[in-house]
Every structure is written in structure tokens, then in C-alpha cells.
Amino acid sequence: MITCYRESLATLPRALTFSTVSTGVVTFIMVLTVPFPVVYQAATEAGWTTAQTGSWFFAVLAAGALMQLVLTLGYRQPLGAGVSTVATAFLVRALPSVTVEEAVGAYLMTGALFVVLGIAGVFGRYLDAIPQEVVMGMLAGALLRFETDVFREVVSAPAIVGPAVAAWLLFSRLRSRFVPPVAAALAIGIASAIVTRAGATPSVTMDITLPQLYLPSFTVNAFLSLTVPLVLLVASQNASAIAGLWAHGYRPPANAITVSTGVFSIVAGFMGAQGVSLGAQRSAVAADPSVDPKPELRYGAMVVDAACVLASAVVATTMVGVFNALPVGMIRVVAGLAMLPVVVQALVQAIGSRRFQFGGFAALVIAASDVSVFGVSSVFWALVLAPALSLVLDRERNE
């Protein structure tokens, strides 16, 4: 597809209406509230310092916003981009098994693979190598702990985390377009921590973030445990975002998106971040006809969103300070609530199909076991063993 930067910039004033601006602000709130409690939990459990976590926050915010501007203005479509919540949630389990340098090496290999796939023009076909039921089963197994943590924290500290869960339930029921349920849960959770004085005592200061750069270390373990699953998860998220935009009449450039994912993931990888992808939920919100009756002007929402995200990247370390001041249980609850729709959807796709039902369930069980074999995490073995078990157990697939 031919880019149209000149036309996009020329029509940008008309694309910045009250509706597109307000939608961009809402999707920006989604950026800060949905994935970043998960990012913080992944970094904390891997033992990363505040400076390293701040660099991670900065990398995914800045790289995602730049990728979003390049694609949105280049094709005049609401192509939201940013940190992959699904991939980040997977890292909560996988990241503690590698060093920072090994993780960076795995992220760079992930980005390089996406560049190769995009240039070769094979995006949309390579996912067929592994059944989606198996990939979704692996994902559900890797993320299952998020949901068990929610119940565990509600039972152990109901006065602290209970109000956050109640706010999430209320706004999930109200289906407010302007107040995402996870944003409400995080806001009420912060208020609850202040009232109960359950958080840390240090005050949160406004700091300018200076990203850190790392020298990568390339290992087989990191490639198998991180790179392979990340490629599958990020590609699946890109595919779902593209499908959602197709439903609204857009024709996103699949190969350009794949190459951009690779390039900006490499940039983010050097700063300690797992890379970026299309944001399926944010793109769908911005592509809705209620944003603007003219599809060619809805991209204005993603321009506003990207501008806000770039501004927030400058103070990414301050965001880490906010999370540091919250009880650990509160972070786990908010992260679990953010991931609940993803886990449910993954479960449905893993065992809802009769063709690879046992394969999907086997992937779920193996990934959830958290057992390493030959130093390689259970997530990789789920992708290897589950398809083999499916050949034996899934009769309808073989008949």
C-alpha cells in the first residue's frame, strides 16, 4: 500500500474534532491502566530495579507511540500501537528465568524475526504451523496465575483490594465508554491504599526518565523460552487487531505492520522492553463509527492518543514510583482484572473447538505447571508437546 503522509497532515485539523480528541484521551487512559500494572508485576518478580523498570516503561511508551504515528499518518487509519498486554503477562512467568541481558537478546531476535516475516510477505500464513488452540491454551495456562492471585488477595486483604474489585464490577456492568473498568479499579485502589495507609511511605516525585541501554546476550534458552512464544503471541495480537479493523471497513497494510512491529521492537529491546504491537482494543475503539461518521477522519483519535503517550514517556519513572507506593496485593489484583477478558477468551479458543480440544487443554496444563526441562520453561514445552499429543488424542482432527 502507498503511504499518504501529505494527505494525512493536510486533513489533520478536520480530523481533530471533539469526538476524536475525547476518544484519544480515553484510549490513552487505557494505555496507562491496562498493561502497566502487568509490566510492573513482571519487572518486580524478575527482580528489576526502579531504574530498569522505568526504562522499560519509557521504551514501550515511546516506541509504541512512534510506531502508532508512523502507521496512522502513513495510511490514514486508526492504527493504535503499544505494549502487548498479552506478551507482558506471559513475561511474568518467563522473565525470572533469564538475565536482563538474555531478555534483551530475546527481544532483539523477536524484532528481527518480524522484520524478516514482513519483508518476505508471509504474515498471516506462518501462524498455521501451530494450531491456534494450542497457542491459546499455552497463553491461558501462562496467565492463569493472574486470576488465582485476584481471589487470593481478596480473601487475605478484603478491606484493601475489595473496593477496587467492586469498582471494576460496577463499571464493567455500566459499560461506560469514558471510564474503562480497570481504570476505575486502579483509581479506587489508590484511594483505598491511601485511606488504609497500606502503601509504602516514600512520596512520589516527578522525575524525568532517562532510558538505559543494554548489551544483549543471545542464548538458546532465551530464544526458546522468550522469543518463540513472544513471536506467536504478538503476531496473534496483530492479527486480531487487523481483523477488527477489517470489520469496520478498513484495509490495514499487514506487511507494513509486521515490519514496523519488528523495527520498533528492536528499538525498544535495546532499552529492556519486550517490544510493541498493534493495540486491538484501542484500534477498535477509535475505528467505531460513533467517533466520526467519516472513516477517513477517525485517525485523529490515534494522533491525540500518541501525543499523550509520548508526553507520558518522559515521566515514566514517576509511574513506577506510583506503583512502588501501592501494596503488592493491589498491583496483583489490578493486573488480574486487566487480564481476565484475555484469559477467558484464550480458554474459549483453546478448548471451544472440537478439532484440537485435547491439544489446547494439554498446552494449558503444561504451561500452567511452571516446570522447566533442560533449563527451558514450560511455556515452550507446551508449544512442542501439545501438538504431538493432539495428533494422538484429537480424533476429529485426524479423521
Buried (B, 14 or more C-beta within 10 A) or exposed (E): EEBBEEEBEEBBEEBBBEBBBBBBBBBBBBBBBBBBBBBBBBBBEBEBEBBBBBBBBBBBBBBBBBBBBBBBBBBBBBBBBBBBBBBBBBBBBBBEBBBBBBBBBBBBBBBBBBBEBBEEEEBBEBBEEBBBBBBBBBBBBBBBBBBEBBEBBBEEBEEBBBBBBBBBBBBBEEEBEEBBBBBBBBBBBBEBBEEEEBBBEEEBEEBEBEBBEBEBBBBEBBBBBBBBBBBBBBBBBBBBBBEBBEEBEBEBBBBBBBBBBBBBBBBBBBBBBBBBBBBBBBBBBBBBEEBBEEBBBBBBBBBBBBBBBBEBBBBBBBBBBBBBBBBBBBBBBBBBBBBBBBBEBBBEBBBEBEBBBBBBBBBBBBBBEBEBEEEBBBBBBBBBBBBEBBEEBBEEBEE
